[in-house]
Amino acid sequence: MFKKLIEESTAKSPWLFHINAGSCNGCDIELVSVLTPRYDAERLGVKLSGTPRHADIVVVTGPVTVQSLPRVLRTIEQVPEPRCIVTMGSCPQSGNVFRGSYSIAGPLSKYVHVDVDVAGCAPKPEAVIDGLVKAIEILREKRRAMN
């Protein structure tokens, strides 16, 4: 009984956890603007989580630096399965202008499976919302596959 109640309650309200892996804060500002009343991503049920242990979707911004890589991977491991990983902006996808630098560990996809890539530098709020909608759909499919 409780398991069914938990499954139904979490199906419509995915929680996000945001990881800054060394970004310039351009993507971070866009993510915050998506959560404000102007774009209102909360209408989709998306809420920002304060801890990775309560999150369903992980949003990573910034080029993954050598120093932040172990922390990013450890944080992603703390998110319970099924989880969805979203990269936001060009930096976590390719390194962008920082590619080839001694301090960049490379794209996040070298280390973990990335479900959704939201392209842009910085991506527009509409693109971020579209990426979150895709992440919600992928999360639902993963939950169905687990059951």
Summary of the structure (lengths in Angstrom):
residues: 147
radius of gyration: 15.0
end to end distance: 14.9
largest distance: 53.2
contacts: 469
relative contact order: 0.19
helix: 47%
strand: 18%
